[in-house]
Amino acid sequence: MGALAPPHSAPGLGGQQSLCPVLGVVRAQLTGMLTSPISSAGFVVGHAGLYQALAMFAVAYFIIGMTVLSVCAIATNGALDAGGAYYMISRALGPEFGGSIGIMFFLANVCGSALYVLGLVEAVVDSFGDSWCVHVLPQSYWYELLYGTVLLALCLLVCLVGASIYAKATFLIFLIVAGVLGTILVSFFATRPIGVPIRLPRFNGSEIENGSFTGFSLATLRDNLGGGYAVDYTTGQMMSFSSVFAVMFNGCTGIMAGSNMSGDLKRPSYSIPRGTISAVLFTYLVYNLLAFLMCATCNRTLLQKDYGFLRDISIFPPLVTVGIYAATLSAAMSNLIGASRILYALARDDLFGRALALAKKTSASGNPVMAVILSWLVVQLVLFSGKLNTIAGVVTTFFLLVYATVNLACLALEWASAPNFRYLPTFRYFTWHTCLLGIAGCCVMMFLISPVSASASLGFLLILLLALHYLSPSSTWGYISQALIFHQVSPYLLMLDVRKDHVKFWRPQMLLMVQNPRGSARLIDFVNDLKKSGLYVLGHVELQDLDTLPSDPLQPQQDSWLSLVDKLNVKAFVSLTLAPSVRHGVRQLLFTSGLGGMRPNTLVLGFYDDEAPQDGLARHPAFTSAREEVPLGFPPLRAPATPKLLSPREYVGIVADALKMLRNVLLARQLESLDKAWELRRAASPPPTIHVWPVNLLRPDSARYADTCSLFLLQMACVLNMARAWRRARLRLFLCVEAGAMPHAQEEKLRQLLKDLRIQAQIQLVPWDAVTPPAGAAEEEEEEEGAVNFPANTTQVSDEYVCAANKLVLEQSPAPAVRFLYLPRPPADTSLYPLYLHQLELLTRGLGPTVLVHGVSAVTSTQL
C-alpha cells in the first residue's frame, strides 16, 4: 500500500545543534506524523466509516499517549545523552535489555528506511510508469530495485556528508508538509463538486471507475458513517476492522522522533515532554478533522478506490505530490541516520564486543561514517525483498516492541521505588497504571497487526537477552533488576521470623572461614554442596587496625571476592572484617553475618595442621581454561617456613567460641585433595561412597548413636548425598560393636532409626576388639546427652589408641570419596587445647578428605 506512511523516527544528529527547545522536537515529529493522516486517512474512513474510524483513532492514540507519558517521565528524570529510546532503556533496565532493544530499534529504523524508499518508488512508478499516460519509467522488479537503490544512494550521500545538512533541511521540509496540509484543508472548502475517474491498473486491467467529490453534503456524510469494508485494490485482500486498524496504527508510531534528538537538544528534559505531547495532540486533531472532512465531501468509491484522491481535489495538485515525495524521502534519510546513530551507540557501549568494533570509526568531524555505511548495506539488503506490506508489519512490530519496553522501563523504575527516580514535580502525569496500560496496548497491537511478526520479534528479543546476559561484559549503568530484587526481598526478610523456626524446616546455613582462597577453592565448592539451598557466607578476617589506616582496606578486596564467587559458580555471600586477631574476627562474623532469620548456624573451618598449602585455584576446573584470571587480586600462599596467623590454642578457642554461641562446627581436612569430578564420574567402578562414623572415636564407650551430635552428623552426610553432584554416591554407616555384645540387636535398632529419619544408608559392623581400649575406659561417667566428658578422656586416651582408631577407619574399604567423623567438644581447660588438637590430627592423619562434625542443635524430625 504505497500511500501509507510507516513509523517515523528522527535521527540523533552529530554535534550540538542550536534547535529551538520545543519547536525542534515538534518539527521533527510533525514532519513524519503528518504524512500519515494526509495519505492514509482516506483509506481508513473509506473502509471503516466515520464512527469506527474515530474509535480507531481514540484507541490508537490512547495507547500512544500512555507510552508518551512514560517517555516524558524518563526524559525528565535525569540527564539524557544521544540515543533516544535506546539510551533510556539501556540506562534504566541495564545492558541486557538495552542492547537487545537497541538491536531491535536499529532494525526498525533500517526497515523503516527501506519501507519509505519502496513506498516512494511505488508512488513514482504509479505516476510515471508504463500503465499511465506518461511513459517515462519502465516497470519491473529489477527496475524498481534500481530506482530504490538510486534513492537510497542519495540518502547515503547526504548522511556521509553529515547530519547537519539534513538538520538544516528539516525546517524546509516541515514547511512543505504544513503547506500541503493547509492546501488540502482549503481544498475541501474551495474545490467545486467534481467527478474523479479512477484507473485500477494493478488487478483489473484498464478498468475505470468514477468517484465523486460532492463538496459538503449531508447525504454523503450519512453514507460514510457506517463501515463498508471491501477489497483493497492495491493488494487484492479483503479488509476488516483489524487489518484497517493495523494500517492506521502503522502511521501513528512516530512518537520517538523527539526523544531521538536527545543528544542534540540543550534541555531535553524540558523540550521532549512539551514537544512530544504537543505533536501527538496536534496529529490526533488532524486525523479526526481530516476524517470528518473526507466523510462529508467524498463518496465511498473515491475513498476506497483511490488513495491518492487528495491530489485530484487539491487547488494546487503539484504541491501535494512534491510534499509527499519530499516528506517520504526525508523520512528515509531520517531513519537511515537514526539507524546509524543507534549502531554507533551500541558499538561505543561495547555490548557486542568486536562484532561492532568497525562501527566505532568516525570522521574528523565526528560523523560515524562506518556506522552509516553498515546501516546503508543492511537497508540495501532489505530492499531486495521488494515486499512493502511485509516490511510494514515488521517495522511496526519492532517499534511497538520498543515502546512496550519503554513502558516496562518506567514501570520497573516506579515499582523499584528507587529514591533517585524522581519524576515529581517535573512531570506529574504518570503512574504505574499508565505504564501497564501502555505495555498491554503495545502487546495487543503487535499481535493484532501481525501475529507472526510479533511472535518472531519476541523470540528474537529473548535470544538477544540471553546472549547479552551470558556474553556481554558488565556495565556501570546499574541494573534495574537489582533494585527490583531488593524491593521485593526486604519485606520477605522482615517476615522471616526466627521465633517461628521449626526443626522440620531446618537447613544448614554456613559460615566458611577462608584465609586465602588460593588454598581453599575445593573446600568452597564442597561447602556449597552442603548448604542445601541455605545461607552460605564466605568469611575472611584481615589482621589490621582501622585507627592506623587512612581508609578501609577491605573495600578494594570486595570485587576480588565477588569475582571469585562468580568464577567458582557458588551461591554465596562475602563478609569481610578487620580485627586484631583471627579469633576476634570470627566472633564478629558469627555475631553480625546474615540478616534477620537468615544467619549462619554452622561454622566451617579448615583443619589446623603443618601441611604446606597448595594453590587449588590453578587446578580448579573453573580456571583451567582461563589461567590468566587465576590471581583475582589475592596474595600468594604462605610459604612453609612462614609462621601461621593463629596459634593452636587460638584455633581451638574459635571452635569453643562457636559452640558457646550454639553454632554447629565442621572441621574440614584435606578437602583440597578431593577431585569431585573424578570421584563422582567413575563409570567403570562401583558408585563412590561416603563413610559416616557417628560415634566419638576418642570415647566410644560413652557416645551414643542417637545423641544430638551424632544425629547432626548423619544429617550433614545425608544433605551432601542429596546434592545433585553427589546423588550417585552411597552412604555407608559404621556401627562399632564389642566382643560379647549383641550386634544384631544394635544393628536393627540403628536400622529402625535410619528408617524413621528417612535416610538410606548401608550399615557396616566394625569390631573394636582389634583396637586397644583407652586406659580407664571401664570407669563409667555421668554425661549430658550430646556432650562427651572430654577432660577425663584427655588424660586417659593415649596416642597409641588414637593411632589404632585411625588405622581402623583407614582400613575400611573401598576408599570413600569423603569421610564424616564425630568431633568431640573441646576441653574446658584451655591448657589442654594443644593436646586436643594433636589427638584430632592423629585421628584424621592420612584419611584423605575428612569432615569432623559437632552439632549442638536438633536438626532431625520423624513427624509431619
Rosetta blueprint (number, residue, H / E / L):
1 M L
2 G L
3 A L
4 L L
5 A L
6 P L
7 P L
8 H L
9 S L
10 A L
11 P L
12 G L
13 L L
14 G L
15 G L
16 Q L
17 Q L
18 S L
19 L L
20 C L
21 P L
22 V L
23 L H
24 G H
25 V H
26 V H
27 R H
28 A H
29 Q H
30 L H
31 T H
32 G H
33 M H
34 L L
35 T H
36 S H
37 P H
38 I H
39 S H
40 S H
41 A H
42 G H
43 F H
44 V H
45 V H
46 G H
47 H H
48 A H
49 G H
50 L H
51 Y H
52 Q H
53 A H
54 L H
55 A H
56 M H
57 F H
58 A H
59 V H
60 A H
61 Y H
62 F H
63 I H
64 I H
65 G H
66 M H
67 T H
68 V H
69 L H
70 S H
71 V H
72 C H
73 A H
74 I H
75 A H
76 T L
77 N L
78 G L
79 A L
80 L L
81 D L
82 A L
83 G L
84 G L
85 A H
86 Y H
87 Y H
88 M H
89 I H
90 S H
91 R H
92 A H
93 L H
94 G L
95 P H
96 E H
97 F H
98 G H
99 G H
100 S H
101 I H
102 G H
103 I H
104 M H
105 F H
106 F H
107 L H
108 A H
109 N H
110 V H
111 C H
112 G H
113 S H
114 A H
115 L H
116 Y H
117 V H
118 L H
119 G H
120 L H
121 V H
122 E H
123 A H
124 V H
125 V H
126 D H
127 S H
128 F H
129 G L
130 D L
131 S L
132 W L
133 C L
134 V L
135 H L
136 V L
137 L L
138 P L
139 Q L
140 S L
141 Y H
142 W H
143 Y H
144 E H
145 L H
146 L H
147 Y H
148 G H
149 T H
150 V H
151 L H
152 L H
153 A H
154 L H
155 C H
156 L H
157 L H
158 V H
159 C H
160 L H
161 V H
162 G L
163 A H
164 S H
165 I H
166 Y H
167 A H
168 K H
169 A H
170 T H
171 F H
172 L H
173 I H
174 F H
175 L H
176 I H
177 V H
178 A H
179 G H
180 V H
181 L H
182 G H
183 T H
184 I H
185 L H
186 V H
187 S H
188 F H
189 F H
190 A H
191 T L
192 R L
193 P L
194 I E
195 G E
196 V E
197 P E
198 I E
199 R E
200 L L
201 P L
202 R L
203 F L
204 N L
205 G L
206 S L
207 E L
208 I E
209 E E
210 N E
211 G E
212 S E
213 F E
214 T L
215 G L
216 F L
217 S L
218 L H
219 A H
220 T H
221 L H
222 R H
223 D H
224 N L
225 L L
226 G L
227 G L
228 G L
229 Y L
230 A L
231 V E
232 D L
233 Y L
234 T L
235 T L
236 G L
237 Q L
238 M E
239 M L
240 S L
241 F H
242 S H
243 S H
244 V H
245 F H
246 A H
247 V H
248 M H
249 F H
250 N H
251 G L
252 C L
253 T L
254 G L
255 I L
256 M L
257 A L
258 G L
259 S H
260 N H
261 M H
262 S L
263 G L
264 D L
265 L L
266 K L
267 R L
268 P H
269 S H
270 Y H
271 S H
272 I H
273 P H
274 R H
275 G H
276 T H
277 I H
278 S H
279 A H
280 V H
281 L H
282 F H
283 T H
284 Y H
285 L H
286 V H
287 Y H
288 N H
289 L H
290 L H
291 A H
292 F H
293 L H
294 M H
295 C H
296 A H
297 T H
298 C E
299 N L
300 R H
301 T H
302 L H
303 L H
304 Q H
305 K H
306 D L
307 Y L
308 G L
309 F H
310 L H
311 R H
312 D H
313 I H
314 S L
315 I L
316 F L
317 P H
318 P H
319 L H
320 V H
321 T H
322 V H
323 G H
324 I H
325 Y H
326 A H
327 A H
328 T H
329 L H
330 S H
331 A H
332 A H
333 M H
334 S H
335 N H
336 L H
337 I H
338 G H
339 A H
340 S H
341 R H
342 I H
343 L H
344 Y H
345 A H
346 L H
347 A H
348 R H
349 D L
350 D L
351 L L
352 F L
353 G H
354 R H
355 A H
356 L H
357 A H
358 L H
359 A H
360 K H
361 K L
362 T L
363 S L
364 A L
365 S L
366 G L
367 N L
368 P L
369 V H
370 M H
371 A H
372 V H
373 I H
374 L H
375 S H
376 W H
377 L H
378 V H
379 V H
380 Q H
381 L H
382 V H
383 L H
384 F L
385 S L
386 G L
387 K L
388 L H
389 N H
390 T H
391 I H
392 A H
393 G H
394 V H
395 V H
396 T H
397 T H
398 F H
399 F H
400 L H
401 L H
402 V H
403 Y H
404 A H
405 T H
406 V H
407 N H
408 L H
409 A H
410 C H
411 L H
412 A H
413 L H
414 E H
415 W H
416 A H
417 S L
418 A L
419 P L
420 N L
421 F L
422 R L
423 Y L
424 L L
425 P L
426 T L
427 F L
428 R L
429 Y L
430 F L
431 T L
432 W H
433 H H
434 T H
435 C H
436 L H
437 L H
438 G H
439 I H
440 A H
441 G H
442 C H
443 C H
444 V H
445 M H
446 M H
447 F H
448 L H
449 I H
450 S L
451 P H
452 V H
453 S H
454 A H
455 S H
456 A H
457 S H
458 L H
459 G H
460 F H
461 L H
462 L H
463 I H
464 L H
465 L H
466 L H
467 A H
468 L H
469 H H
470 Y H
471 L H
472 S L
473 P L
474 S L
475 S L
476 T L
477 W L
478 G L
479 Y L
480 I H
481 S H
482 Q H
483 A H
484 L H
485 I H
486 F H
487 H H
488 Q H
489 V H
490 S H
491 P H
492 Y H
493 L H
494 L H
495 M H
496 L L
497 D L
498 V H
499 R H
500 K H
501 D L
502 H L
503 V H
504 K H
505 F H
506 W L
507 R L
508 P L
509 Q L
510 M E
511 L E
512 L E
513 M E
514 V L
515 Q L
516 N L
517 P H
518 R H
519 G H
520 S L
521 A H
522 R H
523 L H
524 I H
525 D H
526 F H
527 V H
528 N H
529 D H
530 L H
531 K L
532 K L
533 S L
534 G L
535 L L
536 Y E
537 V E
538 L E
539 G E
540 H E
541 V E
542 E E
543 L E
544 Q L
545 D L
546 L H
547 D H
548 T H
549 L L
550 P L
551 S L
552 D L
553 P L
554 L L
555 Q H
556 P H
557 Q H
558 Q H
559 D H
560 S H
561 W H
562 L H
563 S H
564 L H
565 V H
566 D H
567 K H
568 L H
569 N L
570 V L
571 K L
572 A L
573 F E
574 V E
575 S E
576 L E
577 T E
578 L E
579 A E
580 P L
581 S L
582 V H
583 R H
584 H H
585 G H
586 V H
587 R H
588 Q H
589 L H
590 L H
591 F H
592 T H
593 S L
594 G L
595 L E
596 G L
597 G L
598 M E
599 R L
600 P L
601 N L
602 T E
603 L E
604 V E
605 L E
606 G E
607 F L
608 Y L
609 D L
610 D L
611 E L
612 A L
613 P L
614 Q L
615 D L
616 G L
617 L L
618 A L
619 R L
620 H L
621 P H
622 A H
623 F H
624 T L
625 S L
626 A L
627 R H
628 E H
629 E H
630 V L
631 P L
632 L L
633 G L
634 F L
635 P L
636 P L
637 L L
638 R L
639 A L
640 P L
641 A L
642 T L
643 P L
644 K L
645 L L
646 L L
647 S L
648 P H
649 R H
650 E H
651 Y H
652 V H
653 G H
654 I H
655 V H
656 A H
657 D H
658 A H
659 L H
660 K H
661 M L
662 L L
663 R L
664 N E
665 V E
666 L E
667 L E
668 A E
669 R E
670 Q L
671 L H
672 E H
673 S H
674 L L
675 D L
676 K H
677 A H
678 W H
679 E H
680 L H
681 R L
682 R L
683 A L
684 A L
685 S L
686 P L
687 P L
688 P L
689 T E
690 I E
691 H E
692 V E
693 W E
694 P L
695 V L
696 N L
697 L L
698 L L
699 R L
700 P L
701 D L
702 S L
703 A L
704 R L
705 Y L
706 A L
707 D L
708 T H
709 C H
710 S H
711 L H
712 F H
713 L H
714 L H
715 Q H
716 M H
717 A H
718 C H
719 V H
720 L H
721 N H
722 M H
723 A L
724 R H
725 A H
726 W H
727 R L
728 R L
729 A L
730 R E
731 L E
732 R E
733 L E
734 F E
735 L E
736 C E
737 V E
738 E L
739 A L
740 G L
741 A L
742 M L
743 P H
744 H H
745 A H
746 Q H
747 E H
748 E H
749 K H
750 L H
751 R H
752 Q H
753 L H
754 L H
755 K H
756 D H
757 L H
758 R L
759 I L
760 Q L
761 A L
762 Q E
763 I E
764 Q E
765 L E
766 V E
767 P E
768 W L
769 D L
770 A L
771 V L
772 T L
773 P L
774 P L
775 A L
776 G L
777 A L
778 A L
779 E L
780 E L
781 E L
782 E L
783 E L
784 E L
785 E L
786 G L
787 A L
788 V L
789 N L
790 F H
791 P H
792 A H
793 N H
794 T H
795 T H
796 Q H
797 V L
798 S L
799 D H
800 E H
801 Y H
802 V H
803 C H
804 A H
805 A H
806 N H
807 K H
808 L H
809 V H
810 L H
811 E H
812 Q L
813 S L
814 P L
815 A L
816 P L
817 A L
818 V E
819 R E
820 F E
821 L E
822 Y E
823 L L
824 P L
825 R L
826 P L
827 P L
828 A L
829 D L
830 T H
831 S H
832 L H
833 Y H
834 P H
835 L H
836 Y H
837 L H
838 H H
839 Q H
840 L H
841 E H
842 L H
843 L H
844 T H
845 R L
846 G L
847 L L
848 G L
849 P L
850 T E
851 V E
852 L E
853 V E
854 H E
855 G L
856 V L
857 S L
858 A L
859 V L
860 T L
861 S L
862 T L
863 Q L
864 L L
